[in-house]
Amino acid sequence: MYDIAIIGAGPAGASAAIFTAKAGKSTVVIDSDKGVTRRAWFENFYGIPEIDGPSLVDIGVAQLKKLGAEYVLDEATDVSAIEGGFAITTAGGASFQAKHVVLATGFSVEFGEKLGAATKPGTEPRVKTIFDVDADGRTSVPGVWAAGTAAGVSVHGIITAGDGAKVAINLISELNGDRYVDHDVIKPKG
């Protein structure tokens, strides 16, 4: 059983996975590769003068893999509560179990609703419904977290990326029982 399963590998899901995997939490990311980021162009992403959405997604996936997350290119089709966590099945017939789930599902709240997570009307254009999350990203279902557009933050990629990182830090902190901080420093040359 994984510590964390993340559904979605756009900026929110990939950022969450980068942090959870780097923190040593066993992480699986299940992604259908159908997110809106694949159709985006960015000139407003901090530290990147410009980048097309497909490249941003590909770099994020490569980074989460490098840090130890398992990446599964498949469509999640079902999520259910099981003893000690959650089971996720995919269109390709794979099955995964995790203690916690992060829903970084963009415009869709289907999986969370199936689990009983509370929702509310969205505030962004074309985003009809979002998860009703607390400040840390928890939904009303213990063990189910939401990040990015599905959690009600702005649809802008840099904002959803930051929200995915925030949710991951809060989830890692809960698992560790102590506030988690991830700050690397440049190693001196010579």
N, C-alpha and C positions, 0 to 999 in steps of 0.2 A: 504494500500500500504506500503510495506517495504521500508526502507531507501535504503537497499542494498541487491541485490541477487547475490550470488556467484555460478558460475557453476564450479564444481569440488572441491573435498575435499582431494586432495593429499596435499603434504607439502605446496604448494603455496596457494591453496584455503583455507585450514584449518587455516594456519597462518593468512591470511587476516581476516577470520571470527573471530578468537580469538581476534584480535585487535578491529574490528568493534563492536562486541558484548560487549566486556569489556568497550568500550567507550560509551555504551548506545544506539548505533544505531541499530534499528530493522533490523535483518539480517536473511536471509534464505539461506541455502546452499543446492543445488541440486546436487546429485552425483550418478552416475551409478555404482560406485564401480568397475570400469573396468580399472583403471589407472595402469601405469607401476610400481608404488611404491609397489603394492601388490606382485610383483615378485622380489623385491630387497632385498639385504642384506647390512647392513650398519656397517662399522667399522670406518667411518670417519665423524661421526656426532658429533659436539662439545657437550660435556657433557654426552654423552651416549657411554659407552665402545663398545657395539655392540647391534644391534637390527635387527630383521627381518622386512621387509616392512609391512606385515599385522599388526604386533603389533604397528608399528609407526603410521600407518593410524588409527587404532582403538583408540589409545591414543589421537591422534589429534581430532578425532570426539568426543570422550568423553569430551575433554577439551573445544571445542567450544560449546557443549551443556551445560556444566556446567556454562559457562559464559553468556548463554542466547540466543545463536543462535538457530534457528530452523533447524534441519537436515532432509532432505527428501531423502530417498534412492529410487531413480527413475531416469530414463534417460530423460534429457532435450531433447525435439525433435524440438522445435521451439522457436525463440525469435523474437519479433517484437516491433517496436516503437509504443507507444500509447501516448495520451495526458498526459504530466507530467512524463513520464518514459518509462518503458518497460514491456511487457507481456511475460511470459515464460510458455510454456505448456510442459507436460511430457508424456511419453509413457503410464503411468498409468491413464491419463486423468485429472491430476491436473493442475491448472492454478495459477500462481503467478504474482503479479505486484510489481515493485520496481522502485524507482527514479533513481537508479544507478545499473549497472551490472558490476561485475568483472568476466572476462573470465579467469579462471585458468584451461584451457582445454587441457593442455599438448601438444600433437602433432597435435591437431585439431584447425583450425581457421574458421571452417564452420559457426558458429553463428555470429562471427564478420563480415565475408564476406557478410553474408545475410543482415546485418545492414548497410553495406557500409564502414566498417572499412578498411583502407589501410593496405596492407600487403607487405612483401618483402621476398626475399629468406632467409632461415635459414642458420645458420653457424655451428650448431651442427650436428654430424653424425645422419642420418636418420630423421632429422627435416627439411622437405622440405620448409615450409613456416611459417613465424611468423608475428605477428602484428607489424606494424610500430608505436611504442609508443614513447612518449616523456620521459624525464628523470623521471617524476613522475609516469608513467604507464598509461597515458591517450592515448586512441586510437584517430583516426581522427573523431570519432563520439562522440559528447558531451554526457557525462553520461556513456560512455562505457570505461572501464578500462581493462587492461590485466596484468596478473602476471605469473611469472614462465617461463617454457619452451615456452609456446605460445607467450610470450613477448620477447623471444630471449635470455634469460639468460641460463647459463649452465644447463644441465639436472641433475646435482648433487642435491640430495634432500636438503642438507643444504643450497644451493644457491637459489633454488626455494622457500624454506621456508622463507629465508630472503627477497626475492623479494616480496613475498605475504605480509609480514609485512610492507615493505616499501610502497607498493601501498596502503595498508589500512591506514597507517599514513597520506599519502598525500590526500587520499579521505576524511578521517575524518577531516583533516585540512581545506579542501575546504568547507565541510558542516558546520563546526564551524565558518568559517571566521577568524580563528586564528590558528597558528601552534600548533598542538596537540603533546603532549609528554606524554608517559605512563611509568612512573618510580615508581615502588613500592619499599618500603624499609622494612627491617626486623624490626619488632616491638620488642622493648626491653622486656626482660623477667622480671617478677616480678612486 
